[in-house]
Amino acid sequence: MVGENNVINLCTAATPRTVVGYLSSIIAGGSGATLPDPNQFAIQVSSLNQNLTKNLFLLCGDGNLEPISPAITNAANAPALTPTVQPWVWTHNIFRSFGDNFASRNNEKDLMIFIDTNPAFGIYTELAITASDRLLCPVNADDSSRTASNAMAILLHGTTPPHPIYGAWTFATRASLANLPIPKIHLLIGNRLTQFDGAATAFNALSDASATALYNIYQQNPTYFSHPTTPIQNIDDFKANYSVLLRDFNTAGVVTSHLGTRLSLMRGNYYQVHGQRVQLNRDRIRECLDAVDAVITRI
């Protein structure tokens, strides 16, 4: 497909115009080196796909991110040669600096950056976390999300008291010592809802276990979350402030992604997907757009 070929071209350039190319260029320069021009790596997506808007830019993902993670870790753990350059802090601010530089060079005053992170808490996830102000967290109505909710709080903020052996080496501890801000949990996005779930089912999509775990975290540490818009007295108030439901896009999502177009441009019609004729229902498209709008409004 055209989109896949474009990504391959970006990844295989002499200096990849991807997240790996950007990280490699920085790490090669060493701690404190001048950061490269972000415009050499950020792609204006409309230059490759005219169906998308001109105000959308992409720092492309890259399958080589995992293999270079040891190099990122080594750069972060390098000894400090001068008091003013701390390699761990410098490395962890790479993506925040990318956003600041991009906004400055392009005179962008209303820039919003979305970072799609890996579920695993690797070194590159740490870099993404320190570049972020708010967290949008997909939550499924199952016990694994309950466990993940508690784990997320520990990874970001540590435990009290810290673990006696490895507590001093955790991201939470080192970020605190370096005065790096930790992003706030802003939105819990209920995932994998079907078109048959009604409003009552949707509101309760967070399982009792997951909702209780997150609410308990909030009760003990409300500063972990962005400021609520209405007072929170109980778990239902908590859900109203911090949860939103995103339906399963099913066929609409598959067709839209395959065609590389905006959902708002789609119409109820038949479309060709890998040689098959697929029908999109106008009402389903409208429901998907409403779901997207609901999330955007809360952001």
C-alpha positions in Angstrom: 0.0 0.0 0.0 1.0 3.6 -0.5 1.1 4.4 3.2 3.2 1.4 4.0 5.7 2.3 1.3 5.9 5.9 2.6 6.7 4.6 6.1 9.4 2.2 4.7 11.0 5.1 2.8 11.1 7.2 5.9 12.6 4.4 7.9 15.3 3.4 5.4 16.6 6.9 4.5 20.3 7.4 5.2 19.2 9.4 8.3 15.7 8.0 9.0 13.0 10.7 9.2 11.6 8.8 12.2 11.8 8.7 16.0 14.9 6.4 15.6 16.6 8.8 13.3 16.0 11.7 15.7 17.2 9.7 18.8 20.3 8.4 16.9 21.3 11.8 15.8 21.1 13.2 19.4 22.8 10.3 21.1 25.7 10.4 18.5 26.3 14.0 19.5 26.5 13.2 23.3 25.0 14.9 26.3 24.6 18.6 26.0 25.1 18.7 22.2 23.0 21.0 20.1 19.7 19.3 19.2 19.0 18.8 15.5 16.4 20.8 13.7 13.0 19.0 14.4 11.8 20.0 10.9 14.3 17.5 9.5 12.3 14.7 11.1 8.7 15.8 11.5 6.7 15.1 8.4 3.8 17.3 7.3 1.5 14.4 6.5 -0.5 16.3 3.9 2.7 16.3 1.7 2.2 12.5 1.4 -1.5 12.3 1.8 -3.7 15.1 0.6 -6.8 13.7 2.4 -5.3 14.9 5.7 -5.1 18.4 7.0 -2.1 20.7 6.7 -1.8 21.3 10.4 -0.9 17.7 11.2 2.7 16.6 11.6 4.2 13.2 12.4 7.4 12.0 14.0 7.1 8.6 12.4 7.5 5.4 14.5 10.2 2.9 13.6 10.6 -0.8 14.1 14.3 -0.2 15.2 13.3 1.6 18.3 13.6 -1.5 20.5 17.1 -2.4 19.2 18.5 1.0 20.0 17.0 1.1 23.5 20.3 -0.1 25.1 22.1 2.9 23.4 19.5 5.3 25.0 19.9 3.7 28.4 23.7 4.0 28.1 23.4 7.6 27.2 21.2 8.3 30.2 23.5 6.4 32.6 26.7 8.0 31.4 28.7 9.8 34.1 28.2 13.5 34.4 31.3 15.3 33.1 30.3 18.7 34.2 27.8 19.9 36.9 25.7 21.7 34.4 25.1 18.6 32.1 23.4 15.7 33.7 23.1 12.9 31.2 20.0 11.2 32.7 18.0 14.5 32.8 19.3 15.6 29.4 18.3 12.3 27.8 14.9 12.2 29.4 14.1 15.7 28.2 14.9 14.8 24.5 11.2 14.7 23.4 10.1 17.6 25.4 12.9 19.6 23.8 11.7 18.3 20.4 8.2 19.8 21.0 9.6 23.1 22.3 12.0 23.4 19.4 9.3 22.5 16.8 6.9 25.1 18.2 9.6 27.8 18.3 10.9 27.2 14.8 7.4 27.0 13.3 5.9 29.9 15.4 3.3 27.5 16.7 1.4 29.0 19.7 -1.3 26.3 19.9 0.6 23.2 19.4 -0.8 19.9 20.8 1.4 16.8 20.7 0.1 13.3 21.1 2.6 10.5 21.9 1.6 6.9 21.4 3.6 5.0 24.0 4.5 1.4 24.3 2.6 -0.4 27.1 5.9 -1.7 28.5 7.8 0.9 30.7 11.0 0.9 28.7 13.5 3.7 28.5 11.8 5.2 25.4 8.5 5.2 27.4 10.2 7.1 30.1 11.3 9.7 27.6 7.7 10.0 26.3 6.4 10.3 29.9 8.7 13.2 30.7 7.7 15.0 27.5 4.0 14.8 28.5 1.8 17.0 30.6 -1.3 14.7 30.7 -2.0 11.0 30.3 -4.9 9.5 28.2 -5.2 6.0 29.5 -7.2 3.3 27.6 -8.9 1.1 30.2 -10.7 -2.2 29.5 -13.4 -3.6 31.8 -11.3 -6.5 33.1 -9.0 -7.4 35.9 -5.8 -6.8 33.9 -6.7 -3.1 33.7 -7.2 -3.1 37.5 -3.7 -4.5 37.9 -2.2 -2.1 35.3 -3.8 0.9 37.1 -2.0 0.2 40.3 1.2 -0.6 38.4 1.0 2.7 36.5 0.8 4.7 39.7 3.8 2.9 41.2 5.9 3.3 38.0 5.2 7.0 37.8 5.3 7.9 41.5 7.0 5.1 43.3 5.9 3.5 46.6 5.8 4.8 50.2 8.2 3.9 51.6 10.5 3.2 48.6 11.7 -0.4 48.1 14.7 -1.0 50.3 16.8 -2.5 47.5 16.0 -1.1 44.1 13.8 1.9 45.2 16.7 4.4 44.6 17.0 3.2 40.9 13.4 3.6 39.8 12.2 6.1 37.3 10.0 7.7 39.9 12.8 8.3 42.4 15.3 9.6 39.8 12.6 11.9 38.3 11.8 13.3 41.7 15.4 13.9 42.5 15.8 15.7 39.2 12.6 17.7 39.7 11.2 16.4 36.5 7.4 16.9 36.4 5.2 13.8 36.2 2.2 14.1 33.9 -1.3 14.0 35.4 -3.8 11.3 34.6 -6.4 13.2 32.6 -8.7 10.8 31.0 -9.6 7.1 31.3 -10.9 6.0 27.9 -13.2 3.0 28.2 -12.1 0.7 25.4 -13.6 -2.1 23.3 -17.3 -1.1 23.6 -19.6 -2.5 21.0 -22.4 -0.7 19.2 -24.9 -2.7 21.2 -23.9 -1.1 24.5 -26.4 1.5 25.6 -25.7 4.6 27.7 -26.2 2.8 31.0 -23.8 0.1 30.0 -21.3 2.6 28.7 -21.2 4.6 31.9 -20.4 1.4 33.8 -17.9 0.1 31.2 -15.0 0.4 33.7 -15.3 -2.7 35.7 -16.0 -2.4 39.4 -12.5 -3.6 40.1 -10.8 -1.2 37.8 -13.0 1.8 38.8 -12.4 1.0 42.5 -8.7 0.7 42.1 -8.4 4.0 40.2 -10.8 5.8 42.6 -8.7 4.5 45.6 -5.6 5.9 44.0 -7.4 9.3 43.5 -8.6 9.3 47.1 -5.1 8.8 48.4 -3.3 11.0 45.9 -5.6 13.4 44.1 -2.5 15.3 42.8 -1.8 12.3 40.5 -4.8 13.4 38.4 -5.6 16.6 36.5 -7.9 19.0 38.4 -11.5 17.8 38.3 -14.2 20.0 36.7 -16.8 19.1 39.3 -16.5 18.1 43.0 -15.8 14.4 43.6 -17.7 12.8 46.5 -18.0 9.2 45.3 -17.0 6.8 42.6 -19.7 7.9 40.2 -18.4 11.5 40.5 -14.9 10.2 39.8 -16.1 8.4 36.7 -18.0 11.5 35.5 -14.8 13.6 35.8 -12.2 11.2 34.4 -13.8 8.5 32.2 -15.1 8.7 28.7 -16.3 5.9 26.4 -14.9 5.1 23.0 -16.9 2.7 20.9 -15.4 0.0 18.7 -15.1 1.5 15.2 -15.3 -1.9 13.5 -15.7 -1.6 9.8 -15.6 2.2 9.7 -12.1 2.2 11.4 -10.8 -0.5 9.0 -12.0 1.2 5.9 -10.9 4.7 6.9 -7.4 3.5 7.9 -7.1 1.5 4.6 -8.0 4.5 2.5 -5.9 6.9 4.5 -8.6 9.5 4.9 -10.4 11.3 7.6 -13.5 9.7 9.2 -15.3 13.1 8.7 -14.9 12.7 4.9 -16.4 9.2 4.8 -20.0 8.7 3.5 -22.4 5.8 3.7 -21.3 3.9 0.6 -19.4 0.9 -0.7 -15.6 0.9 -0.6 -12.9 -1.4 -2.0 -10.7 -2.9 0.7 -8.1 -5.4 -0.6 -10.3 -6.3 -3.5 -13.4 -6.7 -1.5 -16.5 -4.5 -1.6 -17.3 -3.3 1.9 -20.3 -1.3 2.9 -20.2 1.6 5.4 -23.4 2.5 7.2 -24.0 6.3 7.5 -25.4 6.0 11.0 -22.3 4.0 12.2 -20.0 6.7 10.8 -22.0 9.4 12.7 -21.8 7.4 15.9 -18.0 7.0 15.5 -17.7 10.8 14.9 -19.7 11.5 18.0 -17.4 9.2 20.0 -14.3 11.0 18.7 -15.9 14.4 19.5 -16.7 13.3 23.0 -13.0 12.4 23.6 -11.7 15.6 22.0 -14.1 17.7 24.1 -12.7 16.2 27.3 -9.1 16.8 26.1 
